[in-house]
Amino acid sequence: MSRWIQVALVLSAVNVANAAAAEKSPSATLESLIAAERGFAARSVEKGMKDAFLANMAPDAILFRPGPVPGVKWFQDQPASAGFTLEWAPDLAAVARTGDMGYTSGPWQYTEGKDLAHGHFSTVWRRQADGIWKFVIDEGASHAAVDLEVTPVTPAWADPREHEEQVTHQEKVGVIGTTDQLLAADRELGKSIAESGWAKAFAQWADDEIRVCRPAMLPADGKDAALKVLGAQAGKTTLLPAGAGVSTGDLGFTYGTGEFHPEAAAAATEYFGYMRVWRARADGTRVVVLDTTNKMPPPKKAP
């Protein structure tokens, strides 16, 4: 058993205690989210992927298989995990100022016999009435192998020390709004992408510390790196938002599907699912802090 899995098992055992402590301090809230993610990963290795996902997802959780589907039903219909191992670790974590929603991202590794696959996951979590974290949406993108021995970082805007200072001084913080309002922002961003392309749209809509995850690429962290990746996508994109979720504070998420039509005439249309995490700034503007896509097959033609 690797060192990070041993640590995760310990952290999983204190998840309930961390949830109670999270009521008292932004730092404890962040720590409890990281502990939940690591405990989730440890359970996947110890008891299998199906058991771990069913134990850690909210009743209304969304997964991408490869398009967005109700997660609980999808896993209930699957056979028990056998013959393979899925393991992962968070290298990024942040929590809403209100402590009721957070997100994580990090490398994963799938092992089946001698076959290996790697990538990065993106997950949004919501604290339940009992204080325990359950995830509400999860998506991943495949890429080259990376080390699972990682230490999670937190964007500066979500630094718990800053949270504590702002609470003390009662400074204004942003509120993400309703699901309808966030979906409206997602549609506006989608319209901008369709008209101007990904890079120009995200030059306006991206947070300075955004993470962008795309298939076959390592994550692009920071606005400059993200715009460079997004600028390579020359063509026409159409997005179809499917849903959203919001915290009572400054975080929320949207998800849906899309089509990308490359400029090259001979290139085939690409289909994908997307999930993005938003935050509200103190002035009320909404920006994207995490944007991830995964490949989907072309839709089936009607008979």
Secondary structure, 3 states (H helix, E strand, C coil): CCHHHHHHHHHHHCHHHHHHHCCCCHHHHHHHHHHHHHHHHHHHHHHCHHHHHHHHEEEEEEEECCCEEEHHHHHHCCCCCCCCEEEECCCEEEECCCCCEEEEEEEEEEEECCEEEEEEEEEEEEECCCCCEEEEEEEEEECCCCCCCCCCECCHHHCHHHHHHHHHHCCCCCCCCCHHHHHHHHHHHHHHHHHHCHHHHHHHHEEEEEEEECCCCCCEECHHHHHHHHHCCCEEEEEEEEEEEECCCCEEEEEEEEEEEECCCCCCCEEEEEEEEEEECCCCCEEEEEEEEEEECCCCCCC
